[in-house]
């Protein structure tokens, strides 16, 4: 992808989102500063708890766990039970239960959540904290997340998609597919943790009045979410995750899809609210100075949380620890957690000396081959496909463009459009024998879409005077590239205008090959849009609609739309929503979003996955409603083989 006119626009989306989050931060700080009494603190806590539960709900049915202990490791003072349970019907979760021996009365328990280790519960630091808790008198259940440890969802496939990027890429892929059916990977991950707690509390050795949750990194994420949404936990110690959403965005730190809770920023919440949600129950916030989760954000979050605890008369129930290491659950952080839990659970009567020996991964396997799929578990993509099929069967048929537009506006969270947007005339682009006029259409404050057209006369280079009939072309990645190489972008009758919407072309955040990496800035902007309760794809569609509004205001009567790849999706949606659309030409569009739920892995960028769209309609419904005006060719499959086309 060429970028001949950078002008800082590669940072446009990041700067736009940072300013929006800073504004939300300022508003939230004002709200917090107005909380000055115990009653106000309790009201705020209850409010954020309700909002968080709404973001993570509704919960699935609590079906039988069908738990089985499949093996045992016995050591002096400790037994480790290897077990399997079903968090959902057919969805197996592997876990280890660390049980101190020689203790008679019910003991405090802990649910341990893993970070992004390939070996899941068998990672050395995670075995270590379970052993240290056992020595302190705690029973700990630690379980494997999706695509970690024994839960490779793509086991047996050749080539195995897990090899492409490990748990991070797998989590991003699962999140994309879940978003299409209106569900959240954060909720799916949290549900595994809730069912792990169900099992832990089923054990007579565990005291249900003293149950903690801890984890590091991705496990710190799940400890934070679980703390807020599950009222049976009595203490929490998330490590190396808590900072602020704003700090992550400012530091250009992408996260997994389970780390972008749907709508949470749009509700006015921050990470600290997840800890406040269970105040004044005991909680310690753990971090490391050189962790990529910014310790400055952790300090800000602790000040907010501590203030609420103080107003509730429970200053001694909240603490924080900052180590001097980089990212990880190091001995100092683990010691802070164990000490805090022991103090608040009245523990310290463990079996005494317990070995610190770290076992090999296969010694902790709960399944014969170390893989749940081989043991009969249903892969997550199969469960998603089943749900998508159910939605497809239940959807009513949309019979008019107006009815479809109403649903599409809701799915894409399209802002209200009034009048025509302002625009700026930019320097033209001379390439070989062609001159392209360039215009910056200000679709909303902080955002410009770059409009191009081939100038056939000198007087067209610096003036935007659209013809009565024209084609607006939406590229897959870059208008500059497609105008030079793509046949449907080079038509002359009617004249073609090409548009780079936000995050593509001149404002794309990464070069072409890195753009399609599933864990960089394009993906991050999609995640923050989800947290704002918006749609990144919807805002790209909005850029198109506003540009069409401008062209109509300047004299265009009929605007044909054309698009390729990602641009084909935007073109189709804009055609449904804009009254002045003529014919629609699509190239390399997906056949359907439904097809993306019928396959294990989807290569299309996450920004192309509208949240909950399969609850309402699919791409073929748009084509059917628009009728003969649509012509489509060369559809791309879910693996998008041309994804690196330049």
SVG drawing of the C-alpha trace seen along z (x, -y; Angstrom):
<svg xmlns="http://www.w3.org/2000/svg" viewBox="-42 -26 55 67">
<polyline fill="none" stroke="black" stroke-width="0.4" points="0.0,0.0 1.4,-3.4 1.3,-6.3 2.5,-9.3 0.5,-11.8 1.1,-10.9 0.6,-14.3 0.1,-12.6 -3.1,-10.9 -1.8,-7.5 -2.4,-8.7 -5.8,-10.2 -8.0,-7.4 -5.7,-7.0 -5.8,-10.7 -9.6,-10.8 -10.3,-8.0 -7.8,-9.4 -9.6,-12.7 -12.9,-11.0 -11.7,-8.9 -10.0,-11.9 -13.4,-13.7 -15.1,-10.7 -12.3,-10.5 -12.9,-14.2 -16.6,-13.6 -16.1,-10.6 -13.6,-12.4 -16.2,-15.1 -18.7,-12.4 -16.2,-10.8 -15.3,-14.1 -18.9,-14.7 -19.1,-11.5 -18.4,-12.7 -20.5,-10.4 -21.0,-6.8 -24.5,-6.9 -23.2,-8.4 -20.4,-5.9 -22.9,-3.0 -25.1,-4.4 -22.2,-4.8 -21.0,-1.2 -24.5,0.2 -24.9,-1.8 -21.6,-0.6 -22.4,3.0 -25.7,2.9 -24.0,1.5 -21.3,4.1 -23.8,6.9 -25.7,5.6 -22.5,5.5 -21.8,9.2 -25.3,10.5 -27.5,12.4 -25.8,15.6 -26.3,18.9 -28.2,21.7 -26.3,23.3 -26.2,26.9 -24.7,29.9 -20.9,29.7 -20.5,33.4 -17.2,33.0 -14.7,35.9 -11.5,36.4 -9.3,38.1 -6.0,38.3 -4.0,37.5 -0.5,36.2 0.4,36.9 3.2,35.2 4.1,34.6 1.4,32.2 -0.3,31.7 -2.5,33.5 -3.2,32.2 -6.4,33.5 -6.7,33.4 -10.2,32.8 -12.5,32.0 -15.9,30.3 -18.4,28.9 -18.9,25.1 -21.6,25.5 -23.0,28.7 -20.2,30.4 -17.6,27.7 -14.9,29.3 -12.7,27.3 -9.5,28.8 -8.4,27.9 -6.1,28.8 -7.2,28.6 -4.4,28.0 -5.5,29.5 -3.4,29.3 -3.6,32.5 -3.9,33.0 -6.4,30.2 -9.8,31.1 -11.9,27.9 -13.2,26.2 -10.5,24.1 -10.6,20.9 -10.6,21.4 -9.2,19.5 -10.0,19.7 -6.9,19.1 -7.2,17.7 -4.3,18.1 -2.6,15.5 -1.7,16.0 0.6,18.9 0.6,21.6 0.7,24.3 -2.1,22.7 -2.4,24.0 0.9,25.8 2.9,22.5 5.6,22.3 4.4,19.1 0.9,20.4 1.9,23.7 4.0,21.7 1.1,19.5 -1.1,22.5 1.6,24.2 2.2,21.1 -1.5,20.7 -1.6,24.4 1.3,23.8 -0.7,20.9 -3.8,23.0 -5.9,22.4 -7.5,24.8 -6.9,23.5 -8.6,24.5 -6.8,23.3 -8.4,23.9 -7.3,23.7 -8.7,20.9 -9.8,21.5 -6.8,22.3 -4.4,22.7 -3.1,25.8 -5.4,28.7 -8.0,26.6 -6.7,26.1 -10.0,25.5 -8.3,26.3 -6.7,29.6 -6.3,32.1 -6.5,29.5 -3.8,29.3 -2.4,26.7 -3.5,25.9 -4.6,22.3 -3.4,22.1 0.2,22.2 -0.3,18.9 -0.4,16.8 -1.1,18.9 -3.8,18.0 -3.8,14.3 -4.8,14.8 -7.2,17.6 -9.0,15.4 -9.3,12.6 -10.8,15.0 -13.3,16.4 -14.2,12.9 -14.9,11.9 -17.3,14.8 -19.1,14.3 -19.6,10.6 -21.5,11.6 -24.1,13.5 -24.2,10.6 -22.2,12.3 -19.0,11.4 -15.9,13.5 -15.4,11.6 -18.7,13.2 -17.7,16.6 -14.4,16.5 -16.0,15.2 -18.6,18.0 -15.8,20.6 -14.6,18.9 -18.1,18.9 -18.4,22.6 -14.9,23.2 -16.2,21.5 -19.3,23.7 -17.1,26.7 -14.8,25.3 -17.8,24.6 -19.1,28.1 -16.2,29.4 -17.0,30.0 -13.4,29.0 -14.0,25.4 -15.5,22.7 -17.9,20.7 -17.5,17.6 -13.8,17.3 -13.2,17.6 -10.8,15.5 -9.9,15.0 -6.5,14.2 -4.6,14.3 -2.0,12.5 -2.2,10.7 -5.1,12.3 -5.8,14.0 -5.7,10.5 -8.3,9.5 -10.6,12.4 -10.0,11.9 -11.2,8.3 -14.2,9.2 -15.2,12.1 -14.8,9.9 -17.4,7.5 -20.0,9.9 -19.9,12.8 -21.0,12.0 -19.7,15.3 -16.1,14.1 -15.1,12.6 -11.6,11.3 -9.7,10.5 -6.1,10.0 -5.8,9.2 -2.2,8.9 -0.5,7.1 -3.7,6.0 -5.3,3.1 -4.5,-0.3 -7.0,-2.4 -8.6,-1.9 -7.4,-5.3 -3.7,-4.4 -3.9,-1.3 -5.2,-3.4 -2.7,-6.2 0.1,-3.6 -1.2,-1.9 -1.6,1.4 -4.0,3.8 -5.7,6.4 -7.6,9.7 -11.3,9.5 -12.2,10.6 -10.5,7.5 -12.9,5.2 -16.2,5.5 -19.1,4.4 -20.4,0.9 -18.5,0.4 -16.9,-3.0 -20.2,-4.2 -21.7,-3.6 -19.1,-6.0 -17.1,-3.3 -13.4,-2.6 -11.3,0.3 -11.5,-0.9 -15.2,-0.5 -14.8,3.2 -13.0,3.2 -15.4,0.6 -18.4,2.9 -17.7,5.2 -16.5,2.7 -15.9,3.0 -14.9,6.6 -11.1,7.1 -9.1,6.5 -5.5,5.9 -4.4,4.4 -1.0,5.8 1.3,4.5 4.9,4.2 6.7,1.0 8.1,2.2 4.9,3.9 3.3,2.8 0.1,2.3 1.0,-1.3 1.7,-1.6 0.6,-5.2 -2.9,-4.0 -2.7,-1.5 -1.8,-4.3 -4.8,-6.4 -7.1,-3.4 -6.0,-2.6 -6.6,-6.2 -10.1,-6.0 -10.8,-2.6 -9.2,-3.6 -11.4,-6.7 -14.6,-4.7 -13.4,-2.2 -12.5,-5.0 -16.0,-6.5 -17.4,-3.0 -15.2,-2.8 -13.1,0.0 -9.7,-1.4 -8.0,1.7 -9.8,3.8 -8.1,2.4 -4.4,2.4 -2.0,2.2 1.4,3.6 3.9,2.4 6.9,4.6 10.1,3.7 9.8,6.3 8.4,6.4 5.1,8.2 4.5,11.4 3.4,13.0 6.7,12.7 7.4,14.0 7.0,10.5 3.5,10.1 2.5,13.6 3.7,13.0 1.7,9.8 -1.4,11.7 -0.9,14.7 -0.2,12.4 -3.3,10.3 -5.6,13.3 -4.2,14.9 -4.9,11.8 -8.4,11.4 -9.3,15.1 -7.8,15.9 -5.7,18.6 -2.2,19.8 -3.0,23.3 -1.8,25.1 0.0,28.4 3.4,26.7 6.2,27.3 5.1,28.0 7.5,28.6 8.1,25.8 8.8,28.3 7.4,27.3 5.9,30.3 6.1,31.0 3.0,30.1 1.9,33.6 2.1,34.5 -0.9,32.2 -3.0,33.3 -6.6,34.0 -7.2,35.6 -5.4,38.7 -3.7,36.8 -3.6,33.4 -6.3,32.1 -10.0,31.6 -11.1,32.0 -9.5,35.5 -11.4,36.2 -14.7,35.4 -15.2,31.7 -17.0,29.7 -14.8,26.9 -16.0,23.3 -16.5,22.6 -19.0,25.4 -21.0,24.0 -21.0,20.6 -22.1,22.1 -25.0,23.8 -26.1,20.6 -25.8,18.7 -28.0,21.4 -30.6,21.0 -30.6,17.2 -30.9,17.7 -34.0,20.0 -35.7,17.5 -35.1,14.3 -38.1,12.8 -37.7,11.9 -37.1,8.2 -39.3,7.1 -38.5,3.4 -35.4,1.2 -36.8,-1.1 -37.2,1.7 -33.7,2.9 -32.3,-0.6 -33.9,-0.9 -32.2,2.3 -28.9,1.4 -28.9,-2.0 -29.3,-0.3 -26.7,2.4 -24.1,-0.1 -25.0,-2.9 -25.1,-5.4 -25.1,-9.0 -27.8,-11.5 -26.9,-13.2 -27.7,-16.9 -26.8,-19.0 -23.5,-18.6 -20.1,-18.3 -17.3,-20.9 -14.4,-19.9 -10.8,-21.0 -9.0,-21.1 -5.7,-19.2 -2.6,-19.1 -3.2,-17.1 -1.4,-13.8 0.4,-13.5 1.2,-9.9 2.6,-9.1 0.2,-10.8 -2.7,-11.3 -3.5,-14.0 -5.7,-13.2 -7.5,-15.9 -7.8,-15.3 -10.3,-16.6 -10.6,-16.1 -14.2,-15.6 -14.7,-16.4 -17.3,-13.8 -17.1,-14.6 -14.7,-16.5 -11.3,-14.9 -12.1,-12.7 -11.5,-13.3 -12.3,-10.9 -10.0,-11.5 -11.9,-11.9 -10.0,-11.5 -10.9,-11.9 -8.9,-11.9 -8.7,-15.4 -9.4,-15.5 -8.9,-19.3 -6.8,-21.9 -9.9,-23.4 -10.8,-20.1 -7.6,-20.0 -8.6,-22.3 -12.3,-22.6 -14.9,-20.0 -17.7,-20.2 -19.3,-16.8 -21.1,-15.7 -24.9,-14.9 -24.1,-11.2 -21.0,-9.6 -19.5,-6.5 -18.2,-6.6 -15.6,-3.8 -14.7,-2.2 -11.3,-0.4 -10.3,2.7 -7.4,1.0 -6.3,-2.1 -7.9,-4.4 -4.5,-5.4 -3.6,-1.9 -6.9,-0.8 -7.2,-3.9 -4.0,-2.7 -4.6,1.0 -8.2,2.0 -10.4,2.1 -13.7,1.2 -12.0,-1.9 -10.8,-3.1 -14.0,-3.5 -14.6,-6.9 -18.3,-6.9 -19.7,-7.9 -16.6,-9.5 -15.2,-7.7 -14.5,-9.3 -12.6,-7.1 -12.9,-7.4 -10.6,-6.4 -12.8,-6.2 -11.3,-6.4 -8.6,-3.9 -8.0,-3.0 -5.7,-4.4 -4.2,-7.7 -5.3,-7.2 -4.5,-3.5 -2.5,-3.0 0.0,-0.4 1.6,0.6 -0.3,3.0 1.0,6.3 0.9,5.3 -2.5,3.8 -3.9,7.3 -2.2,8.6 -5.1,9.6 -3.6,7.8 -2.5,4.3 -4.1,0.9 -7.0,1.5 -8.1,4.3 -7.6,2.1 -9.8,-0.7 -12.5,1.8 -12.2,3.0 -12.5,-0.5 -15.5,-1.2 -17.2,1.9 -16.5,0.6 -17.9,-2.8 -21.1,-1.0 -20.4,-1.9 -19.3,-0.2 -16.0,-1.0 -17.6,0.4 -20.6,-1.8 -18.4,-4.9 -16.7,-3.9 -20.2,-3.7 -21.0,-7.0 -18.0,-8.6 -19.3,-7.3 -22.8,-8.6 -21.5,-12.1 -19.4,-12.2 -22.5,-11.3 -24.4,-14.1 -21.6,-16.5 -21.6,-15.4 -25.4,-15.7 -25.3,-19.2 -22.8,-20.2 -24.9,-19.0 -24.8,-15.2 -28.2,-13.7 -27.3,-10.0 -24.4,-8.3 -23.5,-4.8 -21.5,-2.9 -18.7,-0.4 -16.4,1.4 -13.9,4.1 -13.1,6.4 -13.7,4.4 -14.9,1.5 -17.6,3.8 -19.2,4.2 -19.2,0.5 -20.6,-0.2 -23.5,2.3 -24.4,0.8 -24.3,-2.8 -26.5,-1.8 -29.2,-0.6 -29.0,-3.8 -28.7,-6.6 -31.6,-7.6 -29.5,-8.9 -27.8,-5.6 -28.0,-4.3 -26.4,-0.9 -24.0,1.0 -21.0,2.9 -19.3,5.3 -16.1,7.2 -14.4,9.6 -17.2,9.1 -17.9,11.9 -20.8,14.1 -22.3,13.7 -21.5,13.2 -23.1,16.5 -20.3,18.2 -17.9,16.7 -19.5,18.7 -19.3,22.0 -15.6,22.1 -12.9,22.5 -10.9,19.4 -11.8,16.0 -9.0,13.9 -11.1,10.7 -10.2,7.9 -12.3,7.6 -13.6,4.2 -15.7,5.9 -17.8,7.8 -20.9,5.8 -22.0,6.7 -25.1,8.8 -25.9,8.5 -26.9,12.2 -29.7,11.6 -31.3,9.2 -30.2,10.0 -27.2,10.9 -25.5,9.6 -27.7,11.6 -30.7,9.8 -29.2,6.4 -28.6,7.7 -32.1,9.1 -33.7,5.9 -31.7,3.8 -32.6,6.2 -31.2,5.8 -29.3,2.7 -26.6,4.9 -23.9,6.7 -21.4,8.9 -18.4,10.8 -15.4,12.8 -16.5,13.2 -13.7,13.8 -14.0,16.7 -13.5,16.4 -9.8,17.0 -9.5,14.0 -6.6,15.4 -5.9,12.0 -5.6,10.3 -2.1,8.9 -2.9,7.6 -1.2,4.3"/>
</svg>
